[in-house]
Amino acid sequence: MKIGFIGCGNMASAMIGGIIAKGLYKAEEIIVSDAMDESLAKAKANLKVNTVKDNKEVVKQAEIIVLSVKPQFYEEVIEAICKEVRDEQLVITIAPGKTLKWLDENFGKPVKLIRCMPNTPALVGEGITGVCPNENVTEEELKKAGEILNCFGSYEVVPEHLMDVVVSVSGSSPAYVFMFIEAMADAAVADGMPRAQAYKFAAQSVLGSARMVLETGKHPGELKDMVCSPAGTTIEAVRVLEEKGFRSSVIEAMKACAEKSRSL
């Protein structure tokens, strides 16, 4: 098998779906394991991949291994598979808080490790993944991992001390954005707009605004100023957001998120 996933939850399914859709690997070249029979059945039915119950079987058969279980299960899973991991295999992890040093200590031997932090927009092919390889990974192997990550969005290589920041700015931030969209839609509903239409207006505005930042290269503050006409409606709304501590709340929430990631 070309690639194997230990754990097949939402994130792994998004990654696998992107890999198959982009044609990087065929479904029959992918093997997955999961402790839940329901998850395996879903992967088999929806993704048409090979499924097994034994994590060791994934390690034996795959060239690249993705550890996609929750952080609290990493120690148990690594302990069970570490002896099966071969020198030439590439291991990709997607758990917050699990440092390269921690991973190295738990494997107990030199392993080619790439620590990644993807996010849920991978489900629609718009994810962003922070990537940090250890010293055993070659440039060619990092490029190969990048090809995988590009199947469901994009990626950026970052120094490991910034990985907890990646968790707060992208890994967890979709939740903040969903809350923002929900709040905007609630306000529109309060002013008489049907809810389905309110969600569409709010979500499309967030999507379009994000594309403006990425595609124009302009500073977000400059783009904000373009909308804020003198004595207009937008600057009045911005005034209230500032009064209520909008930016400060976001900053403090992200700092708390990063600190929680460090403690995992």
Helices and strands as residue ranges (DSSP letters): E 3-6, H 10-21, G 27-29, E 30-33, H 37-47, E 50-52, H 55-61, E 64-67, G 71-73, H 74-81, G 82-84, E 90-93, H 100-107, E 112-117, G 120-124, E 127-133, H 139-149, G 150-152, E 153-157, G 160-162, H 163-166, I 167-171, H 173-190, H 195-216, H 220-227, H 233-243, H 246-263
